[in-house]
C-alpha cells in the first residue's frame, strides 16, 4: 500500500503565494541579456522543498492521470528514439512510479501550473523568472506552463526540440544535459523545423557525429539551465532518481516563426525552396498573410510538441512590476 503524503505534516501551505524566493539574491544580467539566445546555468532554491518529495509527486500523478495529463515510457531509450518508444506494453502509471528507482522509466507530469497543491509554487517561480527577465520577455509573452520530470537512474531523454523558452531546474538527483545551438542550420535544418511545426514532435534528427558540439551541463540538485526555443537537447540521469521541473514560456516571436515554417513546408511540397523566417521582411509578411488566409478558410495547422505540457496559464501583468 502506498504511503499517503500529508501536506500539513510536511508544513506546506498550498494556498497563499509561496513564502520563499525560488531564485534568491539572483544576478539578473544573464536572464536579461542571454535568455532566448544561448544556454546558461544558474542556481535556484526549489531543491529540498518537501512538495517535491516522491510521495507528494505520486499523489500529484494520481490527480493528473484523471486529466490525461501524464506521459510515461519504460525500457531502453536511445538518443535517437522517438517519443512513442517505450510507451507500448508499459506498466501502469502508479506501478511505474513506485518502482522508478529500478525500472528505467521517464514520467512527465503536465498541467502542474493549474494543480491546487503544486500550482502556487509553480506559478510563483514562473513569475519570478519573468521579473528577472524584464521587458524583453514580458512584451513577447503569450503564456506559461510547467512540467515535472521524474526519471530512473541512467535514463536517457531522447534528443528533441521544444517551441518554448525553457528553464529546467534540477530538484534532486543528477543528470548530464546537452544543449545545442538553435541557429546552426548544419545541425538543425529548415526542413526539420518545418516537420516539427507541421506536427512531427520528432522532427529534429540526432547526428552522432555532432555529439560533442553541445554545451554540456552537469546538473545536480539546485542547478538550473536555460534552454532557448528550438535548441536541440537531450539528457542522461546519474546514479539516483532524477526529479526536475521544466518552466516554459510561449512567445509571440516563436508563434510567428512557426506560422512561416508551416507555410514553407507547403511551399517545399510544391517543389519550391522557401527562405527561412527572418530572411526577408517582405517574404515573411507574405507568408504570414498566406497563413492567415489559409487558417480563415477553416484548414487546420498542427503545432509540434515533444510532450511539453499542453496547458497554459496567463500571468496577470498587473502583478509584475
Secondary structure in CASP SS format (residue, H / E / C, confidence):
PFRMAT SS
TARGET T0000
AUTHOR 0000-0000-0000
METHOD secondary structure of the structure
MODEL  1
X C 1.00
X C 1.00
X C 1.00
X C 1.00
X C 1.00
X C 1.00
X C 1.00
X C 1.00
X C 1.00
X C 1.00
X C 1.00
X C 1.00
X C 1.00
X C 1.00
X C 1.00
X C 1.00
X C 1.00
X C 1.00
X C 1.00
X C 1.00
X C 1.00
X C 1.00
X C 1.00
X C 1.00
X C 1.00
X C 1.00
X C 1.00
X C 1.00
X H 1.00
X H 1.00
X H 1.00
X H 1.00
X H 1.00
X C 1.00
X C 1.00
X C 1.00
X C 1.00
X C 1.00
X C 1.00
X E 1.00
X E 1.00
X E 1.00
X E 1.00
X C 1.00
X C 1.00
X C 1.00
X C 1.00
X C 1.00
X C 1.00
X H 1.00
X H 1.00
X H 1.00
X C 1.00
X H 1.00
X H 1.00
X H 1.00
X H 1.00
X H 1.00
X H 1.00
X H 1.00
X H 1.00
X H 1.00
X H 1.00
X H 1.00
X H 1.00
X C 1.00
X C 1.00
X C 1.00
X C 1.00
X E 1.00
X E 1.00
X E 1.00
X E 1.00
X E 1.00
X C 1.00
X C 1.00
X C 1.00
X C 1.00
X C 1.00
X C 1.00
X C 1.00
X C 1.00
X C 1.00
X C 1.00
X C 1.00
X C 1.00
X C 1.00
X C 1.00
X C 1.00
X C 1.00
X C 1.00
X C 1.00
X H 1.00
X H 1.00
X H 1.00
X H 1.00
X H 1.00
X H 1.00
X C 1.00
X C 1.00
X C 1.00
X C 1.00
X C 1.00
X C 1.00
X E 1.00
X E 1.00
X E 1.00
X E 1.00
X E 1.00
X C 1.00
X C 1.00
X H 1.00
X H 1.00
X H 1.00
X C 1.00
X C 1.00
X C 1.00
X C 1.00
X H 1.00
X H 1.00
X H 1.00
X H 1.00
X H 1.00
X H 1.00
X H 1.00
X H 1.00
X H 1.00
X H 1.00
X H 1.00
X H 1.00
X H 1.00
X H 1.00
X H 1.00
X C 1.00
X H 1.00
X H 1.00
X H 1.00
X H 1.00
X H 1.00
X H 1.00
X E 1.00
X E 1.00
X E 1.00
X E 1.00
X E 1.00
X E 1.00
X E 1.00
X E 1.00
X E 1.00
X E 1.00
X E 1.00
X C 1.00
X C 1.00
X C 1.00
X C 1.00
X E 1.00
X E 1.00
X E 1.00
X E 1.00
X E 1.00
X C 1.00
X C 1.00
X C 1.00
X C 1.00
X E 1.00
X E 1.00
X E 1.00
X E 1.00
X E 1.00
X E 1.00
X E 1.00
X E 1.00
X C 1.00
X C 1.00
X E 1.00
X E 1.00
X E 1.00
X E 1.00
X E 1.00
X C 1.00
X C 1.00
X C 1.00
X C 1.00
X C 1.00
X C 1.00
X C 1.00
X C 1.00
X C 1.00
X C 1.00
X H 1.00
X H 1.00
X H 1.00
X H 1.00
X H 1.00
X H 1.00
X H 1.00
X H 1.00
X C 1.00
X C 1.00
X C 1.00
X C 1.00
X C 1.00
X C 1.00
X C 1.00
X C 1.00
X C 1.00
X C 1.00
X H 1.00
X H 1.00
X H 1.00
X H 1.00
X H 1.00
X H 1.00
X C 1.00
X E 1.00
X E 1.00
X E 1.00
X E 1.00
X E 1.00
X C 1.00
X C 1.00
X C 1.00
X E 1.00
X E 1.00
X E 1.00
X E 1.00
X E 1.00
X C 1.00
X C 1.00
X C 1.00
X C 1.00
X C 1.00
X E 1.00
X E 1.00
X E 1.00
X E 1.00
X E 1.00
X C 1.00
X C 1.00
X C 1.00
X C 1.00
X E 1.00
X E 1.00
X E 1.00
X E 1.00
X E 1.00
X E 1.00
X E 1.00
X E 1.00
X E 1.00
X E 1.00
X H 1.00
X H 1.00
X H 1.00
X H 1.00
X H 1.00
X H 1.00
X H 1.00
X H 1.00
X H 1.00
X H 1.00
X H 1.00
X H 1.00
X H 1.00
X H 1.00
X H 1.00
X H 1.00
X H 1.00
X H 1.00
X C 1.00
X C 1.00
X C 1.00
X C 1.00
X C 1.00
X C 1.00
X C 1.00
X C 1.00
X C 1.00
X C 1.00
X C 1.00
X H 1.00
X H 1.00
X H 1.00
X H 1.00
X H 1.00
X H 1.00
X H 1.00
X H 1.00
X H 1.00
X H 1.00
X H 1.00
X H 1.00
X H 1.00
X H 1.00
X H 1.00
X H 1.00
X C 1.00
X C 1.00
X C 1.00
X C 1.00
X C 1.00
X C 1.00
X C 1.00
X C 1.00
X C 1.00
X C 1.00
X C 1.00
X C 1.00
X C 1.00
X C 1.00
X C 1.00
X C 1.00
X E 1.00
X C 1.00
X C 1.00
X C 1.00
X H 1.00
X H 1.00
X H 1.00
X C 1.00
X C 1.00
END
